[in-house]
Amino acid sequence: MGVTDEALSFLVSKHKDLRKLDITCCRKITDVSIASIANSCTNLTSLRMESCTLVSQEAFVLIGEKCHSLEELDLTDNEIDDEGLKSISRCSRLSILKVGICLNITDRGLAYVGMCCSNLKELDLYRSTGITDLGISAIAHGCPRLEMINTAYCTSITDSSLISLSKCPKLKTLEIRGCVLVTSLGLTAVAMSCRQLRRLDIKKCYNIDDSGMIQLAHFSQNLRQINLSYSSVTDVGLLSLASISCLQSFVMLHQQGLAAGGLAAALLTCGGLTKVKLHMSARSMLPEQLIKHVEARGCVFEWRNKVFQAELDPKCWKFQNSVISSPGAAPPPPQNKMGKSVNLFCPFEARQPQGGRFR
């Protein structure tokens, strides 16, 4: 069961005018399919091929050599390496690049992207642990239009990366979950310079504390969503954030320095809240009348009873999540609008979505 090289090669040979192709989790295809796509569909603008695990490193070079019109490329959970990124950097129109869970890429590959893909707006490096501050610096200096970057669990990232990203004034979404070396100093640099910041995930950034929140409250008045779980933020920081009138959602799980009074005051002050996610233990800290009052203003509470989970080694994590099937899931409807878009997503072979945004 599932899409094969023979079937996919036949399809693309008959639809050479394809603009969008989604082969996410087609785990049976190999380099044969990638060669067929690259040679037949040279006008592709969007290629999504997350978790095509039988495709070798060499095949990704073909994509860069042939598909120069690409604007969106999703290579999450694949074997691409720096040579593949070097080739793909020829796609100068790229605005969205997803190379999360790609354990073979390093700063050298990102440097090519930074040098050649100045139109890049979104970059996903989730759990690509070969990336350090040098790679992020290359992106920040070469991609001034950057609006979203995800470096979650790239554990070598430090404040230096955030200082580099502060040079991207259009940055709207910053996900640095699990970047344990980052502190409030780096976050302050982003807050001061990236005034359009709307979404921030600092879960498991243990060294970010109230001083970072105070700076966010002062400079990031466009902030809509924030995940503070497992950070060192206390009542002081939370009350500072409450002054941001645009704030709509926050997540706080396993927060050690949070007292009932501070949490209650923040909930009452944030009049625009629409969603709050808290640990179940926090419910007993809050008066039921206060909860009902906040709900009456249109806020939805989500109570979680999740226990603390230690981080796995990246390779162990990838192994655990690489072959998770969903036999009860309904397949998404295929798309084929005038031969321009084809979706061959294989739902029965899909793994769990990576990370989950702002969970």
N, C-alpha and C positions, 0 to 999 in steps of 0.2 A: 504494500500500500504506500502511496505517496508519489510525488513527481519524480520522474526518472530523467536521465540525460537524453534518452531517445525522444521522449515526449516533449521536453522543453526545447531541444534543438529543432524539432519539427515546427513547433509553435513559432519560435522567433524567426525561422526562415520564411514563414508565410506572413509575418507581420513586421516587416523591416522599418515601418514608419512608427513603431512604438515610441512613446514618450515616457511612459511610466511602467515600471515592472516591479512587482513585489513577490519575491520567492523566499520570504522569511520562513525559517525552520524547515526548508526542503533539505532534509538531511541525507538524501540519497544522491543528490547531484554532485558532480565532480568537476574537474578542470575542463572536461569536454563541454559542459553546459556554459561555463564562463567564456570559453573560446567562441562558442556559437553566438552568445549574446554580444560579445565585443565586436565580432565580425559582421553581424547582421544588423544590430540596432545601434548604429553610431550616433543617432540623434537623441538617445535617451537623455532625459533631464532628471529623472528620479529612478534610483535603483536601491531597493531595500532587500538585503540578503543576510539578515541576522541569523546566526547559528546554522550556517551551511558548513557543517563541520568536516566534510570530506574534501572541501576545496583547499588546495595546497597554497603555500606562500607565493609560488611563481605565478599563479593564475591572476593574482591581483594586479600584477604589472600590466597585463593585457588591458584591463579596464582603463588605466591611465593612458595607454597608448592609443586606444581607439575611441573612447567615449568622452570627447572633449567638451560636450555640451552639458555635462552633468551639473546640476544645481543642488541635488540632494543625494547623499550616499550614506547608507546605513550598513556598516560592516561589523556591528556588534557581535562579540563572541565568535570570532573567526581567527584564522592563523596568519593574518597579514603581518608583515614585518616592516622594517624601515625602508627596504627597497620597494615594497609595495606602496608605501606612503610617498616615496620620492616620485614614483610614476604617477600616482593619483594627483600629486600637486600640479601636474600639467593641466588639470581641469580648473582653470582659473575662474570659472563662473560659480564654483562651489559656494553655497551659502550655508548648507547644513551638512556636517560631517559627524558621524557617530562611529567611534572606534572604542567603545567600552568593552571591557573584558577581553581585550586584545593584549595578551601577555608577552608578545614578541616585539612590540613597538617600544621605542625609546625616544629620548630627546632629539636624537639625530633625525628621525623620521618627522617629528613635529617641526623641526627647523625648516624642512623643505616646504611644509604646508604654510608656515609663517611667511616665508619668502615669496611664495607664488600665489597664495589664495587670499588676496586682500579683501575680497567680498564676503569672507566668512562671517556669518552671524551667529551660528550655533555650533558648539563643539562639545561632544560627549566623550569623556575619557574615563567613565565610571569603572573603577577597579582595574584600570590599566596601570599596574604598579611599577612599570619601568619608567614612568614619567616623573621628572623632578622639576625643580624651579627653573632650570635652563630651558626646558621645553615650553613651559608656560610663558617665560619671558619672550621667547621667539614668537609665540602666538600674539601676545599682547602688543608687541612692537610692530608686527606685520599685518595685524587684522584690526584696524581701528573701528570697524563697524560691528565688532563683536557685541552681541546682546545677551547671549546665554552661554555659560560654561559649567560643566559638571566634572569636578575632579574628585568625587566621592571615593573614599578609601584609597586614594593615591597617597600612601602614607609617607612619602618622602617630601611632600609639599610643605613649605614653611611660609612664614610671613613674607618672605621675598617674593613669592608668587603673587600674593595679594597686592603687594606694593606695585608689582608690574601691571597687574590687572587694573589698578587704579588709573592707569593711562587710557583706559577704554571708557570714555564718558557715556556711551550708549548702553552700557551693561545694565540689564534688567533682572537677570536671574543668575544667582550664584549658589551652586551646590558644592559644599566642601565637607559634607558629612564624613566623619571618620578620619579627617586630616588632623591627627592628634598633635602635630607640631605647630599648628597655627594658633596664634594668640590674639588678644584684643588689639594689639598693636597693628597687625596686618588688617584686621577688620576695620579699624579706624581709618586707615588709608583709603580703603574702598568707600566707606561711608562719606568721607570728605569730598571725594572726586566723582563718584558715580551717583549723581543725584537722581537718576531715573530708576534706581534699584527698587524692584517690586517684590521679588521672591528670594528668600534667603534660607538655606538649610545648613545649620551648624550643629546638627545632632552628633553627639560623640566627639565634639571638639572640646575636650576637657579643660583646655587652657583659655577658653573664652569666658570672660566674666562680666560683671556689672559695668566695668569701665567701657567695654565695647558697646553695651546697650545704651549707655548714656550718649555716646557719640552717634549711634544710629538714630536715636531720638532727636538729636540736634540737627543732623544733616540729611537723614533719609526719610523725608516726610511723604514720599510716595510709596513707602513699604506697605504691601498688602498681606503677605504671608511670611511666617517665620516658624521654623522648627528649632526649639531650644533644648530638646531632650538630651539628657546626660551631660549637659554643659555645666559650667560653674556659676550660672546666672541665679541670683537670689531675688528676694522681694524688691530690692532697690532697683535692679535692672528691669524687672518686669513693670514696675510702676513708671519707670522712665519711658518704656515703650508705649505705655498707655496714652501718652501725649500725642502719639501719631494718629491723626484723625482718619487716615485712610486704612488703618489696620483692620483686616477682615477675619484673619484666621491665625491661630497660633497653636502649636503642639508642645506640650511639656510633660514628658514622662520621666520618671526616676530623677526628680529634681531634689537634691539634698537640702538646699538652702531656702526652701520655699515654706513660708508660714501661712496659716489660714487667713490672717488679716491682710497680708500683702496680696494674696491671690484674689480675695474678695474685693479689695479696693481696685485692683486692676480690671477685674471683670465689670465692675460698675462704671469705671471711667471710660473704658473702650466702648463707646456707644455704637460703633459701626460693625461690631463683631457679628459674623454669620456662622462661624464654625470654631469650636474649641475642642481639642483632644487632650484629655487628662487621664492620669492613672486612676484606677478605681479607688485607691486609698484616699484620693483628694476629695472624693464625694462626701465622705464623712466629715471633712474639715469645713464644708460650706453649708450654711443654713439652707434648708429646702426652699424657703421663701425667696432667697436671693437667686437660686437656680431658676425658679419659675419666672422671676422678674426678667432675668437676662434672656430666657427663652421667649418670653412675650415680646421682646424687642426684635425677634427674628433670628436668634442665635441657636444653633444646634450643638448640643453637647455629645461627644463620643467618649465613652468610658472604656478604658483598656485595662486588662489585668495581665499584661505581658510581663514575663520575668526578664531579668537582665540576661543578655546573651553575649558571650565573649566572641571576639572576632576570630574567624578561621583564617588559616593561610590561604592566599588567593587561589592557589592551584587546587586545594582541597575544596574551597567554596565552589569553584567552577565545576569540579567533578560532581559535587552533590546536586548541582542545578542543571547539568547539561542534558540529562535524559529524563525529564519529567513530562509525562504525557497527561492529557486531559480528555479521556475517552468520552466523557459526557457532554463535552462542549459542542455547541452547534457551529458549523463552519460559517465564516463570513461570506456574504454574497460575492461571487466573482464579478469583476468589472471588465468590460470590454466595450468601451464607448468608441465606436467608429474606428476600432483598431488602435486606439491611442493609449489605452491603459489596460494592463492585465495583472490580476492579483492571484497568485498561486500559493498563497500562505497555507501551510500545512498544519491545521489546528491540532490534529491528533498526535503530532510529534513535538508540539510546542513545550518549551520550558516555562517556568514562572517568569513573569516580567521582572526586569532588572531593578532591584532596589526599591521601586515604588517611590514616586515623588512625594515628598513632604509627609511621609507616613510616620 
